[in-house]
Amino acid sequence: MMMTGKEPEPILSDDEREDYDLSESGDWVEVDDAGSRNADLQAAARRHLAGLPRRRISIAIPERDLLRLKTKAAEKGMPYQTLINSILHEYVER
């Protein structure tokens, strides 16, 4: 195999390709107050859920899924249990 000195392009999903193209074009706009927006949303969620009765449950999920949930939660600036709770809530409300 002959090396051309050029690295192969990574395989990206459509969303990843869109984000990549946007960041490379210089049109990417960072949101300065994302941290405060997340804090506001978390506070609103806590106020909403504070009055609802709660019950602890135990579930077993694949390690890979748990790691991905923890990563997504970290990106959103929230505990992973809160993210799981919000996903379940969204599902049952549909």
SELO-512277 format. One record per residue: residue in three letters; x, y, z of N, C-alpha, C in turn. Coordinates in pm, 1 decimal. Each point is the difference from the previous one (the first is absolute). Layout:
N
- code:neast:nnorth:nup:caeast:canorth:caup:ceast:cnorth:cup
- ALA:X:Y:Z:X:Y:Z:X:Y:Z $
...
This chain:
94
- code:neast:nnorth:nup:caeast:canorth:caup:ceast:cnorth:cup
- MET:83.3:-116.7:0.0:-83.3:116.7:0.0:88.5:123.9:0.0 $
- MET:-27.1:93.2:-86.6:79.5:121.1:-13.1:-55.8:109.8:90.9 $
- MET:85.8:62.7:76.2:-41.2:107.9:89.7:8.0:131.9:-75.3 $
- THR:-105.1:77.9:9.0:-3.6:129.2:-68.9:32.0:114.9:93.7 $
- GLY:12.9:-29.1:129.8:26.8:105.9:96.9:-126.9:65.3:50.0 $
- LYS:-112.9:-38.5:-54.7:-128.0:56.4:41.5:-73.3:-102.1:86.3 $
- GLU:-48.9:44.4:116.7:-73.5:-89.1:88.6:-138.4:-27.2:-57.2 $
- PRO:-50.9:-122.6:18.3:-135.5:-27.8:-47.9:-102.4:78.2:80.9 $
- GLU:-108.3:40.1:-65.2:-105.1:73.0:69.3:-75.2:-94.4:91.9 $
- PRO:-32.4:45.9:121.8:-75.6:-85.8:91.2:-142.4:-20.5:-50.5 $
- ILE:-59.6:-110.9:37.7:-138.7:-26.0:-34.7:-86.4:68.4:104.9 $
- LEU:-84.3:90.6:-45.0:-83.0:78.4:90.8:-147.2:-21.2:-30.9 $
- SER:-83.3:12.3:103.3:-144.4:-1.7:-21.1:-37.6:132.6:-66.9 $
- ASP:-121.2:8.9:-48.4:-44.9:124.3:-63.6:7.5:117.8:97.2 $
- ASP:-40.4:-23.1:126.7:5.9:106.8:100.0:144.3:41.2:27.7 $
- GLU:87.5:-98.9:13.2:141.2:29.9:25.0:61.0:75.0:-118.0 $
- ARG:-34.3:-42.2:-121.9:50.8:66.9:-120.1:-48.4:144.8:-3.9 $
- GLU:-126.8:22.8:33.6:-54.5:135.9:2.0:73.5:86.1:102.3 $
- ASP:22.9:-54.6:120.6:73.3:75.0:102.6:142.8:28.8:-45.4 $
- TYR:63.9:-100.6:-58.5:137.7:16.7:-47.4:6.8:109.1:-107.1 $
- ASP:-87.7:-9.6:-99.3:-0.8:99.0:-107.5:-26.0:140.2:53.4 $
- LEU:-92.8:9.9:95.2:-31.6:129.8:59.3:120.3:57.0:74.2 $
- SER:69.2:-85.4:76.6:116.1:49.4:74.9:114.9:38.1:-92.8 $
- GLU:17.7:-74.8:-108.1:107.7:29.8:-95.3:-28.5:124.8:-83.1 $
- SER:-127.1:30.8:-22.3:-35.8:115.2:-83.3:16.9:132.4:73.1 $
- GLY:11.6:-7.1:132.4:12.3:123.3:77.0:-134.5:57.1:39.8 $
- ASP:-108.6:-68.9:-34.8:-134.2:47.6:33.5:-48.4:-48.7:135.6 $
- TRP:83.0:-77.4:68.8:-36.2:-54.1:130.8:-11.9:114.6:99.1 $
- VAL:-108.6:4.0:74.2:-21.7:105.4:98.1:-6.6:-64.2:137.9 $
- GLU:91.9:38.6:87.0:-1.2:-52.6:135.9:-98.7:78.3:84.3 $
- VAL:-64.7:-68.5:91.0:-95.1:63.4:90.4:70.4:20.9:132.8 $
- ASP:17.5:126.5:35.7:74.3:32.9:121.1:-73.3:-38.9:127.2 $
- ASP:-133.0:6.1:-1.2:-74.2:-22.8:122.7:-58.5:-141.3:9.4 $
- ALA:59.2:-96.5:-68.8:-51.7:-136.8:2.2:0.4:-55.1:142.7 $
- GLY:101.7:30.2:76.9:6.7:-48.3:137.6:-112.7:55.3:85.0 $
- SER:-28.4:128.3:-12.2:-108.3:57.9:79.6:-135.7:-48.2:-50.1 $
- ARG:-11.3:-23.3:-129.8:-125.8:-54.1:-55.2:-25.1:-139.9:55.4 $
- ASN:104.0:-83.5:3.5:-13.3:-133.5:57.3:-39.0:7.4:147.4 $
- ALA:60.6:91.3:72.5:-31.5:15.1:142.7:-145.5:41.9:18.1 $
- ASP:-48.1:91.0:-85.2:-140.1:42.9:6.3:-94.6:-116.0:-28.1 $
- LEU:31.9:-81.0:-100.5:-84.6:-114.0:-34.6:-0.2:-104.5:111.3 $
- GLN:115.3:-23.9:59.1:8.0:-95.1:110.7:-81.7:47.8:119.0 $
- ALA:9.3:128.5:30.7:-76.3:55.1:112.4:-150.5:-12.9:-26.7 $
- ALA:-42.9:26.9:-121.8:-141.4:-12.6:-35.2:-46.1:-145.2:12.9 $
- ALA:83.1:-92.8:-44.8:-34.5:-141.8:10.5:-11.4:-42.5:145.7 $
- ARG:93.1:47.0:82.9:-4.2:-35.4:142.5:-126.3:54.2:66.7 $
- ARG:-37.3:125.4:-33.4:-121.5:58.2:57.0:-122.7:-80.3:-42.2 $
- HIS:-3.4:-38.5:-125.7:-114.0:-75.7:-51.4:-11.4:-136.5:66.8 $
- LEU:112.2:-67.3:16.8:-1.4:-135.3:54.2:-4.7:-5.5:152.7 $
- ALA:24.1:112.6:65.4:10.4:0.7:146.1:-126.5:-49.1:68.5 $
- GLY:-116.2:32.7:-53.9:-124.9:-36.2:65.6:-53.5:-136.9:-37.9 $
- LEU:61.6:-66.7:-94.6:-50.4:-129.2:-44.7:53.2:-112.4:86.6 $
- PRO:-88.7:-96.0:38.1:51.6:-114.7:76.9:97.6:-80.0:-85.3 $
- ARG:100.9:-54.9:64.9:104.2:-72.6:-72.9:15.7:-139.3:58.2 $
- ARG:42.4:-92.4:-83.1:26.2:-136.6:44.1:131.9:-44.5:-62.1 $
- ARG:85.8:-57.2:81.4:127.1:-52.8:-49.2:-24.3:-131.4:-71.6 $
- ILE:70.2:-17.8:-111.1:-2.7:-127.3:-71.5:143.5:-39.7:-31.5 $
- SER:17.2:-123.0:-36.4:132.2:-47.8:-38.0:-12.3:-66.4:-136.4 $
- ILE:85.8:39.0:-92.4:-1.2:-60.8:-132.3:142.5:-40.2:-37.8 $
- ALA:9.7:-96.3:-87.0:130.0:-41.1:-53.6:1.3:33.3:-148.5 $
- ILE:98.0:79.1:-41.0:12.9:34.5:-140.9:142.5:-31.5:-45.0 $
- PRO:18.9:-19.5:-128.2:135.5:-28.6:-48.6:97.8:112.3:37.3 $
- GLU:120.6:-39.1:35.8:104.3:96.4:39.0:21.5:105.8:-107.4 $
- ARG:-0.4:-42.7:-125.2:22.2:93.9:-111.6:-106.6:109.2:-0.2 $
- ASP:-126.6:-39.5:21.7:-107.5:99.1:2.6:15.7:95.3:117.9 $
- LEU:37.9:-53.7:115.8:19.1:84.9:117.1:112.0:101.1:-24.0 $
- LEU:109.6:-43.7:-58.3:110.5:92.5:-28.8:-43.0:109.1:-97.3 $
- ARG:-77.9:-37.9:-100.3:-48.0:100.2:-95.8:-97.2:97.1:66.2 $
- LEU:-86.2:-50.5:90.3:-90.7:88.0:73.4:78.1:97.5:87.5 $
- LYS:102.9:-49.3:66.5:81.6:87.1:84.8:69.9:107.6:-82.9 $
- THR:46.0:-37.3:-119.5:64.6:97.4:-87.9:-99.0:106.6:-44.0 $
- LYS:-118.5:-43.7:-43.6:-103.8:95.3:-42.9:-37.9:92.9:115.4 $
- ALA:-14.6:-56.9:119.6:-36.3:80.9:116.5:108.3:103.3:30.1 $
- ALA:125.7:-41.0:-8.3:110.5:93.0:24.9:-1.4:113.7:-101.9 $
- GLU:-29.8:-32.9:-125.6:-7.8:103.2:-103.8:-109.9:100.5:31.4 $
- LYS:-108.1:-47.2:63.0:-111.4:88.3:34.3:16.7:64.2:137.1 $
- GLY:104.2:-42.5:73.1:26.4:58.6:131.3:-98.3:-45.2:107.0 $
- MET:-41.4:-127.3:-6.2:-94.4:-50.8:99.3:41.2:-139.0:44.1 $
- PRO:-48.8:-45.0:115.1:27.1:-137.9:42.8:-65.9:-99.0:-95.8 $
- TYR:61.2:-115.7:-18.1:-54.2:-95.5:-96.1:-135.4:-54.1:44.1 $
- GLN:-25.0:-9.4:132.0:-130.3:-46.7:45.6:-110.3:97.3:-41.5 $
- THR:30.5:128.5:3.8:-96.2:102.0:-41.6:-30.0:-14.3:-148.4 $
- LEU:103.3:-26.9:-79.7:-21.0:-19.4:-143.0:-88.1:-121.5:-25.1 $
- ILE:28.1:-111.7:67.8:-81.4:-120.2:-16.9:-144.5:29.4:38.7 $
- ASN:-19.0:70.6:111.5:-134.1:34.5:45.0:-71.6:85.2:-104.6 $
- SER:69.4:96.2:-58.6:-63.7:86.7:-99.3:-35.2:-77.0:-127.0 $
- ILE:85.2:-95.6:-38.5:-28.8:-83.0:-117.3:-125.5:-84.3:24.8 $
- LEU:-7.3:-61.2:117.3:-117.2:-80.8:33.8:-126.3:87.0:6.4 $
- HIS:11.0:116.7:60.5:-113.5:90.7:10.3:-50.0:40.5:-138.7 $
- GLU:94.2:37.2:-87.0:-36.9:36.9:-137.5:-73.0:-114.1:-69.5 $
- TYR:49.6:-121.5:17.5:-59.2:-115.8:-64.5:-143.6:-22.8:45.9 $
- VAL:-23.4:1.9:131.2:-134.6:-29.2:48.6:-98.2:113.4:-25.9 $
- GLU:47.5:120.7:-20.9:-88.7:112.6:-27.2:-44.2:9.0:-145.9 $
- ARG:64.9:-74.0:-86.5:-36.6:4.7:-143.3:-130.0:-67.6:-25.9 $
